[in-house]
């Protein structure tokens, strides 16, 4: 009886989420980006900016200089926040051993959606160790991502914190999702 109640609860939550989520007739608009290294002896961000690539197209450019190579293990915390009188946690907060993820990406589907978006615009597309600086160039958030994980319209912040064993740096990308 207890297991059946858990299934009913999960079904109700799923229905509520489905009603809250609109179809993917939405559009990503990247509005801001912030990068910070907590430990300047480990890393630095010489480049962390948005550039207009074309009409209605904004590219994300991040260059992370790593001073302590090679990186053999890295923890990544990926969180999603929605703006309600300030940014509040929304739906996702996942901490993953990124090297483990790169060996077996199907274990972490939401991280896979984010990584697939970055795949063609980054050099972080192989398993550990990393013997180089980390670069993201001309990454564009597209509506295709909304088809995989649709969100209601509003303002959001994607936050990525990385390090091992302590957090070394943070990147925050602020976006608006608007109806077209």
C-alpha positions in Angstrom: 0.0 0.0 0.0 2.8 2.4 0.9 4.5 1.8 -2.5 1.3 2.5 -4.4 0.9 5.8 -2.5 4.5 6.8 -3.6 3.5 6.1 -7.3 0.4 8.2 -6.9 2.4 11.1 -5.3 4.9 10.9 -8.2 2.1 10.9 -10.8 0.5 14.0 -9.2 3.8 15.8 -9.1 4.4 14.9 -12.8 1.0 16.2 -13.8 1.6 19.4 -11.9 4.9 19.9 -13.7 3.3 19.1 -17.1 0.6 21.8 -16.5 3.2 24.3 -15.4 5.5 23.7 -18.4 4.6 25.3 -21.6 5.4 23.8 -25.0 8.8 24.8 -26.4 7.4 27.8 -28.3 10.0 29.7 -26.2 13.2 31.5 -27.0 16.4 31.6 -25.0 17.9 35.0 -24.4 21.2 35.0 -22.6 21.4 38.2 -20.5 24.5 38.0 -18.4 27.5 35.8 -17.4 29.7 35.9 -14.3 32.8 33.8 -13.6 35.0 33.7 -10.5 37.9 31.7 -9.3 37.9 31.2 -5.5 41.6 30.1 -5.5 43.8 32.3 -7.8 46.7 29.9 -7.4 44.5 27.2 -9.1 42.7 29.1 -11.9 41.8 32.4 -13.5 39.2 33.6 -16.0 41.0 35.9 -18.5 37.8 35.8 -20.6 34.2 35.4 -19.4 31.8 37.3 -21.7 28.9 37.4 -24.0 29.3 38.5 -27.6 26.7 39.2 -30.2 27.3 36.8 -33.1 24.4 37.9 -35.3 20.8 39.1 -35.1 19.3 37.6 -32.0 22.3 35.3 -31.5 24.5 35.7 -28.4 27.6 33.6 -27.9 29.2 32.6 -24.6 33.0 32.9 -24.4 34.9 31.5 -21.4 38.6 30.9 -21.1 39.7 29.3 -17.9 43.4 29.3 -17.2 44.4 26.3 -15.1 47.7 26.7 -13.1 47.8 23.2 -11.6 47.8 20.6 -14.3 46.9 17.8 -15.0 43.4 17.6 -13.6 42.7 14.0 -12.9 39.5 14.3 -10.9 37.0 17.1 -10.8 33.6 17.5 -9.1 31.0 19.6 -10.8 27.8 21.0 -9.2 25.3 22.1 -11.8 22.3 24.0 -10.4 19.3 25.7 -11.9 17.7 28.8 -10.3 14.6 30.7 -11.2 14.1 34.3 -10.4 11.4 35.0 -7.8 12.4 38.1 -5.8 16.0 37.0 -6.3 17.2 33.7 -7.7 15.8 30.6 -5.9 16.7 26.9 -6.5 14.5 25.4 -9.2 14.3 21.7 -10.2 18.0 20.7 -10.6 21.0 20.6 -8.3 23.3 17.8 -9.3 26.9 17.1 -8.1 28.8 14.7 -10.2 32.4 13.5 -10.6 32.9 14.9 -14.1 35.6 12.4 -15.0 33.2 9.6 -14.2 30.5 11.3 -16.2 32.7 11.5 -19.2 33.3 7.7 -19.0 29.6 7.0 -18.6 27.4 9.9 -19.7 24.1 8.0 -19.8 24.1 7.9 -15.9 23.4 11.6 -15.7 20.8 12.6 -18.4 20.3 16.2 -17.4 24.1 16.9 -17.3 24.1 15.2 -20.7 21.6 17.8 -22.1 23.8 20.6 -20.9 27.0 18.9 -22.1 25.5 18.2 -25.5 24.8 21.9 -25.9 28.5 22.7 -25.2 30.0 19.8 -27.1 30.8 21.6 -30.4 32.0 24.8 -28.7 34.4 23.5 -26.0 37.6 21.5 -25.6 36.1 19.7 -22.5 34.9 16.9 -24.7 37.2 14.0 -23.6 37.7 12.0 -20.4 40.3 12.9 -17.7 43.1 13.8 -17.3 42.9 17.4 -18.6 46.3 18.8 -19.5 45.2 22.1 -20.9 43.2 25.2 -20.2 39.4 25.0 -20.5 37.8 26.9 -23.3 34.2 27.6 -24.3 33.9 29.6 -27.6 30.8 30.7 -29.4 28.4 28.6 -27.4 24.8 29.5 -28.2 21.9 28.3 -26.1 19.2 27.2 -28.5 15.6 26.3 -28.4 16.5 22.7 -29.2 17.6 22.4 -25.6 14.1 23.5 -24.5 12.6 20.5 -26.5 14.6 18.1 -24.3 13.8 19.9 -21.0 11.0 22.5 -21.5 10.7 25.3 -18.9 8.0 27.8 -18.2 8.8 31.4 -19.3 10.8 33.5 -16.9 14.3 34.4 -15.8 16.8 31.6 -14.9 20.4 31.2 -13.8 22.5 28.1 -14.7 25.3 27.8 -12.1 28.3 25.6 -12.5 30.7 25.2 -9.5 33.8 23.0 -10.0 36.7 21.8 -8.0 38.2 18.9 -6.0 38.4 18.5 -3.1 37.2 22.1 -2.4 35.3 24.3 -4.8 37.7 26.2 -7.0 35.5 28.3 -9.3 32.0 29.3 -10.3 30.3 30.3 -13.5 26.8 31.7 -13.6 24.8 32.2 -16.9 21.6 34.2 -16.6 18.9 33.7 -19.3 15.4 34.7 -20.0 13.0 32.3 -21.6 10.2 34.2 -23.4 7.3 33.1 -25.5 7.6 33.7 -29.2 
